[in-house]
Amino acid sequence: MGRGFIEGCVDSLASALAACRGGADRLELCANLAIGGTTPSAALFRQVRRDCGVPVNVLIRPRFGDFLYSEAEVEEMAETVRLFRDLGADGVVLGVLTPEGALDETVMARLTAAAGGLDVTLHRAFDMTRDPLEALETAVSLGCRTILTSGQAGDALTGAETLRAVLARAGDRIEIMAGCGVRKENIREIHRRTGVLTFHTTGRRGPVDSGMVYRKAAVSMGLPSLSEYELWRTDEEEFRACAGTVHSLGGGL
């Protein structure tokens, strides 16, 4: 790819629209990004497909937590892949590990078969594998088009050395997309250290205060560490700044 490419990671129609207005080349549609992302609803997908004019890849993750799944969960994931394929998704984003920390080739092959001709992105389950170069080769053999990774670190800038090694090994066989902690302030530095041209970001600036006037402070509906009255959404101007930087990378722009 001769030009920088940016994917917006979104979990609402409002965020999807903000990312698209800000210059997203593609969306990864999720739910519940506050807990790392889970599979979005079909209804949300239909809204985003209707209102956003860029390709939409859908996260296939049935729950919060690790990437070791039961047979029932794998069955659910395969059915969900087929559902979004039939609804018109451009791709799916998934990952399954063995207890020993390798990609589960058998289950991954089952899910990629369910995807048919859709693009398959290996998500940051890659960052939880014991050997990133081994996982890279497995992903290539499975026909994955993209690996989303922070370089097996807490953020993509910290993981720059591993990102660079993975990109060098990948060559033109599979796309390497840098994600986690990607912001307008560090995109050029991540690119300089790694050579990566494809980036993944939420484009968030900070929490949006809830419109609730009456607030029940003593009751929590979710994780105690998360406020019930803060909403996290893509900020159009933040995303536009990220997109402008990414699109300036690479050949001739």
C-alpha positions in Angstrom: 0.0 0.0 0.0 1.5 3.3 -1.2 -0.6 5.6 0.9 -1.6 5.7 4.6 -4.8 4.0 5.5 -6.9 4.6 8.6 -9.6 2.4 10.2 -12.1 3.8 12.7 -12.9 1.6 15.6 -16.5 2.5 16.6 -19.4 1.1 18.7 -22.3 3.5 17.9 -23.8 5.2 14.9 -22.8 8.6 16.2 -19.1 7.4 16.4 -19.3 5.8 12.9 -20.6 9.0 11.4 -18.0 11.1 13.1 -15.2 8.8 11.9 -16.5 8.9 8.3 -16.8 12.6 8.3 -13.3 12.7 9.7 -11.9 10.7 6.8 -12.0 7.0 7.8 -11.1 4.6 5.0 -12.9 1.8 6.8 -14.8 1.1 10.0 -14.4 -1.7 12.5 -17.9 -2.0 14.0 -18.1 -3.2 17.6 -20.1 -2.9 20.8 -18.9 -2.2 24.3 -15.5 -0.7 23.5 -15.2 0.3 27.2 -14.5 -3.4 27.9 -12.4 -4.0 24.8 -15.2 -4.6 22.3 -17.8 -7.3 21.6 -20.0 -8.2 18.6 -22.4 -5.4 17.6 -26.1 -5.9 17.0 -27.5 -6.6 13.5 -29.6 -3.4 14.0 -26.5 -1.2 14.6 -24.8 -2.8 11.6 -27.8 -2.0 9.4 -27.8 1.6 10.5 -24.0 2.0 9.8 -24.3 0.2 6.5 -27.1 2.5 5.5 -25.6 5.8 6.6 -21.8 5.4 6.1 -20.3 5.1 2.7 -17.1 3.2 3.6 -16.3 -0.5 4.0 -17.5 -2.0 7.3 -15.8 -4.9 9.1 -17.5 -6.4 12.1 -15.9 -7.6 15.3 -16.8 -11.2 16.2 -16.2 -11.5 19.9 -19.0 -13.1 22.0 -17.9 -11.9 25.4 -15.3 -9.9 27.4 -12.2 -11.8 28.5 -9.7 -14.2 27.0 -9.7 -15.7 23.5 -10.1 -19.4 24.6 -13.7 -20.3 23.6 -15.9 -23.3 24.4 -17.6 -25.3 21.6 -20.9 -23.5 22.3 -19.1 -20.1 21.9 -17.4 -21.2 18.7 -20.8 -22.3 17.3 -22.2 -18.9 18.2 -19.3 -17.1 16.5 -19.6 -19.2 13.3 -23.3 -18.4 13.1 -22.6 -14.7 13.7 -20.0 -14.6 10.9 -22.6 -16.1 8.6 -25.2 -13.6 9.8 -23.0 -10.5 9.0 -21.8 -12.0 5.8 -25.5 -12.3 4.7 -26.2 -8.8 5.9 -23.5 -7.4 3.6 -20.4 -6.8 5.8 -17.1 -6.3 4.0 -15.1 -8.3 6.5 -15.0 -9.8 9.9 -12.5 -9.3 12.7 -11.8 -12.3 14.9 -9.2 -14.4 16.8 -9.1 -17.7 18.8 -6.3 -19.1 20.9 -5.3 -22.4 22.3 -4.6 -22.8 26.0 -0.9 -22.7 25.2 -1.1 -19.3 23.6 -1.0 -20.2 19.9 -3.6 -19.4 17.3 -6.2 -22.2 17.2 -5.8 -23.2 13.6 -8.8 -25.6 13.6 -11.3 -23.1 15.0 -9.9 -20.2 13.0 -10.2 -22.3 9.8 -13.8 -23.0 10.7 -14.6 -19.3 11.2 -12.8 -18.2 8.0 -14.7 -20.8 6.1 -17.9 -19.4 7.5 -16.8 -16.0 6.2 -16.7 -17.2 2.6 -15.1 -14.5 0.5 -15.1 -11.8 3.2 -11.9 -10.2 4.3 -10.7 -11.6 7.7 -8.7 -9.5 10.1 -6.9 -11.3 13.0 -7.6 -8.9 16.0 -5.4 -8.3 19.0 -5.7 -11.9 20.1 -2.4 -11.8 18.1 -0.9 -9.7 20.9 -1.7 -12.5 23.4 0.2 -15.2 21.5 3.4 -16.7 22.8 5.3 -16.2 19.5 4.2 -13.3 17.2 6.2 -14.6 14.2 4.7 -18.0 14.5 1.2 -16.5 14.8 2.0 -14.4 11.7 2.7 -17.5 9.7 -0.4 -19.2 10.9 -2.5 -16.1 10.0 -1.0 -16.1 6.5 -1.7 -19.8 6.1 -5.3 -19.3 7.1 -5.8 -16.6 4.5 -6.2 -13.7 6.9 -5.9 -10.4 5.1 -4.9 -8.2 8.0 -3.4 -8.4 11.5 -4.4 -5.8 14.0 -1.6 -5.5 16.6 0.1 -3.2 19.2 3.3 -5.2 18.8 2.4 -7.3 21.8 2.7 -4.2 24.1 0.4 -1.9 26.0 0.3 0.4 23.0 1.6 0.5 19.5 4.4 3.0 20.2 5.8 0.9 23.0 5.5 -2.2 20.8 7.3 -0.5 17.8 10.2 -2.9 17.7 8.0 -6.0 17.5 5.7 -4.2 15.0 8.7 -3.5 12.8 9.8 -7.2 13.0 6.4 -8.5 12.2 6.0 -6.0 9.2 9.4 -7.1 7.8 8.4 -10.8 8.0 5.0 -10.2 6.6 6.2 -8.5 3.4 3.3 -8.3 1.0 1.6 -11.5 2.2 -0.6 -9.8 4.8 -1.4 -6.3 6.0 -0.1 -5.2 9.4 -2.3 -2.6 11.1 -1.1 -0.7 14.1 -3.7 -0.3 16.9 -4.0 0.6 20.6 -3.0 4.0 21.8 -2.8 5.5 18.3 -3.3 9.2 18.5 -2.6 12.2 16.3 0.5 13.0 18.4 2.2 9.7 17.8 1.2 8.4 14.4 4.3 9.8 12.6 6.6 8.4 15.3 5.0 4.9 15.1 5.4 5.1 11.3 9.0 6.2 11.6 9.9 3.4 13.9 8.0 0.6 12.2 7.2 1.5 8.6 3.6 0.7 9.2 1.2 2.6 6.9 -2.1 1.2 8.2 -3.6 2.5 11.5 -6.6 1.7 13.7 -8.0 4.2 16.2 -11.2 5.2 18.0 -10.3 8.9 17.5 -11.7 9.7 21.0 -10.7 12.9 22.8 -12.3 12.2 26.2 -15.5 11.2 27.8 -18.8 13.0 27.0 -20.9 13.8 30.0 -24.2 12.0 30.2 -27.4 14.0 29.7 -28.9 12.5 32.9 -29.9 15.2 35.4 -30.9 12.8 38.2 -28.0 10.5 39.1 -28.1 7.5 41.5 -24.5 7.6 42.7 -24.8 4.5 45.0 -25.9 2.1 42.2 -23.7 0.7 39.4 -25.0 -1.1 36.3 -21.6 -2.4 35.2 -18.0 -2.4 36.2 -17.5 -0.3 39.3 -14.4 1.3 37.7 -16.6 2.8 34.9 -18.8 5.7 35.5 -22.5 5.3 34.5 -22.4 9.0 33.4 -19.5 9.1 31.0 -20.0 8.2 27.3 -17.0 7.5 25.1 -17.4 8.5 21.5 -15.3 9.2 18.4 -14.6 12.9 18.1 -14.8 14.1 14.5 -12.0 16.7 14.7 -9.7 14.3 16.6 -10.3 11.7 14.0 -9.8 14.2 11.1 -6.4 15.1 12.6 -5.4 11.4 12.8 -6.7 10.8 9.2 -4.9 13.8 7.9 -1.6 12.6 9.3 -2.1 9.0 8.2 -3.1 10.0 4.7 0.1 12.1 4.4 2.3 9.0 4.9 3.7 6.9 2.1 4.0 7.5 -1.6 3.7 11.0 -2.8 0.9 12.7 -0.8 
